């Protein structure tokens, strides 16, 4: 039964660390750009040019 208490404590610690990492990433502005991903598919990729001579 004591193993359950240890596992619950570890899972709360891991969940808290993931929550802290998420809040840190939101505060640092990682999720600020909400315009570019929606139009990224509209841009063409750069065409590769063949520079080798035969």
N, CA, C and O atoms as a GROMACS GRO file, in nm:
protein
  216
    1UNK      N    1   0.083  -0.120   0.000
    1UNK     CA    2   0.000   0.000   0.000
    1UNK      C    3   0.087   0.126   0.000
    1UNK      O    4   0.048   0.228  -0.055
    2UNK      N    5   0.204   0.118   0.061
    2UNK     CA    6   0.290   0.235   0.065
    2UNK      C    7   0.347   0.268  -0.073
    2UNK      O    8   0.384   0.382  -0.100
    3UNK      N    9   0.353   0.167  -0.160
    3UNK     CA   10   0.402   0.192  -0.297
    3UNK      C   11   0.306   0.285  -0.371
    3UNK      O   12   0.350   0.366  -0.452
    4UNK      N   13   0.176   0.273  -0.342
    4UNK     CA   14   0.079   0.362  -0.406
    4UNK      C   15   0.103   0.508  -0.368
    4UNK      O   16   0.092   0.597  -0.452
    5UNK      N   17   0.135   0.532  -0.244
    5UNK     CA   18   0.161   0.669  -0.199
    5UNK      C   19   0.286   0.725  -0.264
    5UNK      O   20   0.292   0.844  -0.298
    6UNK      N   21   0.386   0.641  -0.282
    6UNK     CA   22   0.509   0.685  -0.349
    6UNK      C   23   0.481   0.717  -0.495
    6UNK      O   24   0.527   0.819  -0.547
    7UNK      N   25   0.405   0.629  -0.562
    7UNK     CA   26   0.373   0.652  -0.703
    7UNK      C   27   0.285   0.774  -0.723
    7UNK      O   28   0.302   0.848  -0.820
    8UNK      N   29   0.192   0.797  -0.633
    8UNK     CA   30   0.107   0.916  -0.642
    8UNK      C   31   0.190   1.042  -0.622
    8UNK      O   32   0.171   1.141  -0.692
    9UNK      N   33   0.282   1.038  -0.527
    9UNK     CA   34   0.370   1.154  -0.504
    9UNK      C   35   0.458   1.183  -0.626
    9UNK      O   36   0.475   1.299  -0.663
   10UNK      N   37   0.514   1.079  -0.686
   10UNK     CA   38   0.598   1.098  -0.804
   10UNK      C   39   0.515   1.150  -0.922
   10UNK      O   40   0.561   1.237  -0.996
   11UNK      N   41   0.394   1.098  -0.940
   11UNK     CA   42   0.311   1.143  -1.051
   11UNK      C   43   0.268   1.289  -1.033
   11UNK      O   44   0.259   1.363  -1.132
   12UNK      N   45   0.242   1.331  -0.911
   12UNK     CA   46   0.209   1.471  -0.886
   12UNK      C   47   0.330   1.560  -0.914
   12UNK      O   48   0.315   1.670  -0.967
   13UNK      N   49   0.448   1.513  -0.880
   13UNK     CA   50   0.571   1.588  -0.907
   13UNK      C   51   0.595   1.602  -1.058
   13UNK      O   52   0.631   1.709  -1.105
   14UNK      N   53   0.576   1.494  -1.132
   14UNK     CA   54   0.595   1.498  -1.278
   14UNK      C   55   0.490   1.587  -1.343
   14UNK      O   56   0.523   1.666  -1.432
   15UNK      N   57   0.365   1.576  -1.301
   15UNK     CA   58   0.260   1.660  -1.357
   15UNK      C   59   0.285   1.807  -1.326
   15UNK      O   60   0.261   1.893  -1.410
   16UNK      N   61   0.333   1.836  -1.207
   16UNK     CA   62   0.366   1.974  -1.172
   16UNK      C   63   0.480   2.030  -1.255
   16UNK      O   64   0.480   2.147  -1.292
   17UNK      N   65   0.578   1.944  -1.285
   17UNK     CA   66   0.689   1.993  -1.369
   17UNK      C   67   0.643   2.020  -1.512
   17UNK      O   68   0.687   2.117  -1.573
   18UNK      N   69   0.554   1.935  -1.565
   18UNK     CA   70   0.501   1.962  -1.698
   18UNK      C   71   0.416   2.089  -1.700
   18UNK      O   72   0.421   2.165  -1.796
   19UNK      N   73   0.341   2.113  -1.596
   19UNK     CA   74   0.262   2.235  -1.586
   19UNK      C   75   0.352   2.358  -1.579
   19UNK      O   76   0.325   2.460  -1.642
   20UNK      N   77   0.460   2.347  -1.502
   20UNK     CA   78   0.554   2.459  -1.492
   20UNK      C   79   0.621   2.486  -1.625
   20UNK      O   80   0.640   2.602  -1.662
   21UNK      N   81   0.658   2.381  -1.698
   21UNK     CA   82   0.720   2.398  -1.830
   21UNK      C   83   0.623   2.462  -1.928
   21UNK      O   84   0.662   2.546  -2.008
   22UNK      N   85   0.496   2.422  -1.923
   22UNK     CA   86   0.396   2.482  -2.011
   22UNK      C   87   0.374   2.629  -1.978
   22UNK      O   88   0.368   2.712  -2.069
   23UNK      N   89   0.362   2.663  -1.851
   23UNK     CA   90   0.342   2.802  -1.813
   23UNK      C   91   0.463   2.887  -1.850
   23UNK      O   92   0.448   3.002  -1.890
   24UNK      N   93   0.583   2.832  -1.836
   24UNK     CA   94   0.704   2.904  -1.875
   24UNK      C   95   0.706   2.931  -2.025
   24UNK      O   96   0.744   3.040  -2.068
   25UNK      N   97   0.664   2.832  -2.106
   25UNK     CA   98   0.664   2.852  -2.250
   25UNK      C   99   0.558   2.954  -2.293
   25UNK      O  100   0.579   3.027  -2.390
   26UNK      N  101   0.447   2.959  -2.224
   26UNK     CA  102   0.344   3.058  -2.256
   26UNK      C  103   0.394   3.198  -2.219
   26UNK      O  104   0.373   3.294  -2.294
   27UNK      N  105   0.460   3.210  -2.104
   27UNK     CA  106   0.512   3.341  -2.062
   27UNK      C  107   0.624   3.391  -2.152
   27UNK      O  108   0.641   3.511  -2.171
   28UNK      N  109   0.702   3.298  -2.208
   28UNK     CA  110   0.814   3.339  -2.293
   28UNK      C  111   0.769   3.372  -2.434
   28UNK      O  112   0.850   3.417  -2.515
   29UNK      N  113   0.642   3.353  -2.466
   29UNK     CA  114   0.588   3.395  -2.595
   29UNK      C  115   0.599   3.293  -2.706
   29UNK      O  116   0.597   3.329  -2.823
   30UNK      N  117   0.610   3.167  -2.672
   30UNK     CA  118   0.626   3.064  -2.775
   30UNK      C  119   0.498   3.047  -2.856
   30UNK      O  120   0.505   3.006  -2.972
   31UNK      N  121   0.385   3.076  -2.800
   31UNK     CA  122   0.258   3.055  -2.869
   31UNK      C  123   0.196   3.185  -2.919
   31UNK      O  124   0.075   3.191  -2.940
   32UNK      N  125   0.276   3.289  -2.940
   32UNK     CA  126   0.221   3.418  -2.981
   32UNK      C  127   0.184   3.426  -3.128
   32UNK      O  128   0.089   3.496  -3.162
   33UNK      N  129   0.254   3.356  -3.216
   33UNK     CA  130   0.231   3.367  -3.359
   33UNK      C  131   0.114   3.277  -3.399
   33UNK      O  132   0.131   3.156  -3.413
   34UNK      N  133  -0.004   3.336  -3.417
   34UNK     CA  134  -0.118   3.256  -3.458
   34UNK      C  135  -0.161   3.287  -3.602
   34UNK      O  136  -0.261   3.233  -3.649
   35UNK      N  137  -0.087   3.371  -3.672
   35UNK     CA  138  -0.123   3.405  -3.810
   35UNK      C  139  -0.043   3.323  -3.912
   35UNK      O  140  -0.100   3.273  -4.008
   36UNK      N  141   0.085   3.310  -3.891
   36UNK     CA  142   0.172   3.246  -3.990
   36UNK      C  143   0.137   3.099  -4.014
   36UNK      O  144   0.135   3.058  -4.130
   37UNK      N  145   0.109   3.018  -3.913
   37UNK     CA  146   0.079   2.877  -3.944
   37UNK      C  147  -0.044   2.859  -4.033
   37UNK      O  148  -0.050   2.763  -4.109
   38UNK      N  149  -0.139   2.949  -4.025
   38UNK     CA  150  -0.259   2.932  -4.106
   38UNK      C  151  -0.236   2.965  -4.252
   38UNK      O  152  -0.310   2.917  -4.338
   39UNK      N  153  -0.134   3.046  -4.284
   39UNK     CA  154  -0.108   3.079  -4.424
   39UNK      C  155   0.018   3.014  -4.479
   39UNK      O  156   0.052   3.035  -4.595
   40UNK      N  157   0.086   2.936  -4.399
   40UNK     CA  158   0.212   2.874  -4.442
   40UNK      C  159   0.190   2.780  -4.560
   40UNK      O  160   0.277   2.770  -4.647
   41UNK      N  161   0.075   2.711  -4.566
   41UNK     CA  162   0.051   2.619  -4.675
   41UNK      C  163   0.027   2.691  -4.808
   41UNK      O  164   0.030   2.628  -4.914
   42UNK      N  165   0.003   2.820  -4.804
   42UNK     CA  166  -0.022   2.894  -4.927
   42UNK      C  167   0.105   2.936  -4.998
   42UNK      O  168   0.101   2.970  -5.116
   43UNK      N  169   0.218   2.934  -4.928
   43UNK     CA  170   0.344   2.974  -4.988
   43UNK      C  171   0.407   2.856  -5.061
   43UNK      O  172   0.402   2.742  -5.013
   44UNK      N  173   0.465   2.883  -5.178
   44UNK     CA  174   0.533   2.779  -5.253
   44UNK      C  175   0.671   2.756  -5.194
   44UNK      O  176   0.734   2.846  -5.140
   45UNK      N  177   0.716   2.634  -5.206
   45UNK     CA  178   0.852   2.603  -5.165
   45UNK      C  179   0.948   2.655  -5.271
   45UNK      O  180   0.913   2.666  -5.388
   46UNK      N  181   1.069   2.685  -5.229
   46UNK     CA  182   1.170   2.732  -5.323
   46UNK      C  183   1.206   2.616  -5.417
   46UNK      O  184   1.229   2.503  -5.373
   47UNK      N  185   1.211   2.646  -5.546
   47UNK     CA  186   1.243   2.543  -5.644
   47UNK      C  187   1.392   2.517  -5.644
   47UNK      O  188   1.473   2.610  -5.636
   48UNK      N  189   1.427   2.391  -5.651
   48UNK     CA  190   1.568   2.353  -5.653
   48UNK      C  191   1.619   2.366  -5.797
   48UNK      O  192   1.555   2.321  -5.891
   49UNK      N  193   1.733   2.427  -5.811
   49UNK     CA  194   1.792   2.441  -5.944
   49UNK      C  195   1.905   2.339  -5.959
   49UNK      O  196   1.977   2.309  -5.864
   50UNK      N  197   1.916   2.287  -6.077
   50UNK     CA  198   2.018   2.187  -6.106
   50UNK      C  199   2.146   2.261  -6.148
   50UNK      O  200   2.150   2.323  -6.254
   51UNK      N  201   2.248   2.253  -6.065
   51UNK     CA  202   2.371   2.325  -6.092
   51UNK      C  203   2.480   2.236  -6.150
   51UNK      O  204   2.590   2.282  -6.178
   52UNK      N  205   2.448   2.109  -6.168
   52UNK     CA  206   2.549   2.018  -6.223
   52UNK      C  207   2.549   2.026  -6.375
   52UNK      O  208   2.444   2.042  -6.437
   53UNK      N  209   2.664   2.015  -6.433
   53UNK     CA  210   2.676   2.016  -6.580
   53UNK      C  211   2.714   1.877  -6.626
   53UNK      O  212   2.789   1.805  -6.560
   54UNK      N  213   2.662   1.842  -6.740
   54UNK     CA  214   2.690   1.708  -6.794
   54UNK      C  215   2.782   1.714  -6.911
   54UNK      O  216   2.816   1.610  -6.968
   0.00000   0.00000   0.00000
